[in-house]
Amino acid sequence: MFKPIVFMFIFTKLFFSANSKTHPADIKALNALKNGVDPRSITPGSCLSSWDFTIDPCDNIFTDHFTCGLRCDRVISGLVRVTEITIDPVGYSGSLTSVPWDHLRYLNTLDISDNSFSGLVPNEFSNLTRLRRLGLSGNSFAGEIPSFLGSLHQLEELYLDNNRLHGAIPSSFNNLTKLKRLEIQRNCISGEFPDLGSLKNLYFIDVSDNNISGGVPSTLPLSLVELSMRNNKLNGNIPHEIDKVRFLQVLDLSHNMFAGTVPSVLFRHPSLEQLTLSYNEFSSLQVPAVDITLNSNLIALDLSYNKLRGLLPAFMASMPKLTALSLERNEFTGMIPAQYAVKAAVAGNDNTSSFERLLLGGNYLVGPIPGPLLGLKPGSADVSLADNCLYRCPDAFFFCRGRDQKSAVDCKSFGPTIPQEID
């Protein structure tokens, strides 16, 4: 009875190989990928649960046997090659190091994001030279970012975020001349940010929530549209050369250690729409020397939680598109400029937007509340004036209640003693 069973198994295997449309090297790699996944993490109805290697993979895509996860659209010498592996985010766990990745020579997309894979990033990824998209986000990969990733010259999108990677960003990334999007946020990356100025296609960088030190490079990709370096250990000055990045729309450098002066180039940047510099140690602002009424495209500006001193910058009320301004928790003094009150109270038009959010709380502002602000109705604008040195502020005024004002003692060193309302 044993010999016929063995014969039938060998015959079936030879028949399947002879009639297979998928290249045998690709089948071997796919099988190893599934075998490397903890079977307890392969849930019913998931992509990998449907991978049945008793039949041809590429000939049975979108059937009950290979419902998802693969794409095969390249025929070489009569055999179909796998060009995409994108598995579903259902919590697969295991290691990828036992997979013969060099067999998948025609792979242009590999995305295993939002699962629980662990271990090092496999060295054999270096053989995936046709790869255009690599998505490893939201797993538990550890170790340093491999420098060989810089040799994947066709790479356009690289997602390494939300892992446990450490060490510096490899300088070899400067070789990824086709790279468009780079995401490494929420890891343990350290060292200085490399010079990627030669990458003329890179439009999105997010390296937030790491331990990157040093400053913002003076040479950034001129194609950059969004740069987020939030929550690192960056310090020094923001380079004036950032005005050369003509397409930049979003810049987030909050939760770092920047100090000194906020350069005026940021306020008159030709394309910048959202600027977030909160939670740093800036102490002053450089007022633009030219009229920015027509030049500024800023819509949202956040300078809260710094050490900015002096009078509130009146020029910010002249920014035509600015609708959200946060200057709270600084050390500003003086009165609230009338321009601020008017921009918050008067409806915008085709040329000028009004303030939808104006946060000035936690400073040392003195004097009465400007009349236009007193006339605002709840829901018309989000305004906060609490924890200042203001007076004649009605108890029921929703922007600034008496009990939310600093005491006369707190305000004394920042100007004349201001009468305070006592609850």
Salt bridges, closest charged atoms under 4 A:
ASP26 OD1 - ARG81 NH2 2.88
ASP38 OD2 - ARG40 NH2 2.84
ASP52 OD2 - HIS65 ND1 3.16
ASP59 OD1 - LYS21 NZ 3.27
ASP73 OD2 - ARG71 NE 3.00
ASP102 OD1 - HIS103 ND1 3.57
ASP111 OD2 - ARG133 NH2 2.96
GLU157 OE1 - ARG133 NH1 2.76
GLU183 OE2 - ARG181 NE 2.66
ASP209 OD2 - ARG186 NE 3.75
ASP209 OD2 - ARG230 NH2 3.85
ASP252 OD2 - ARG230 NH1 3.03
GLU331 OE1 - ARG309 NH1 2.40
ASP382 OD2 - ARG357 NE 3.74
ASP387 OD2 - ARG329 NH1 2.66
ASP387 OD1 - LYS406 NZ 3.51
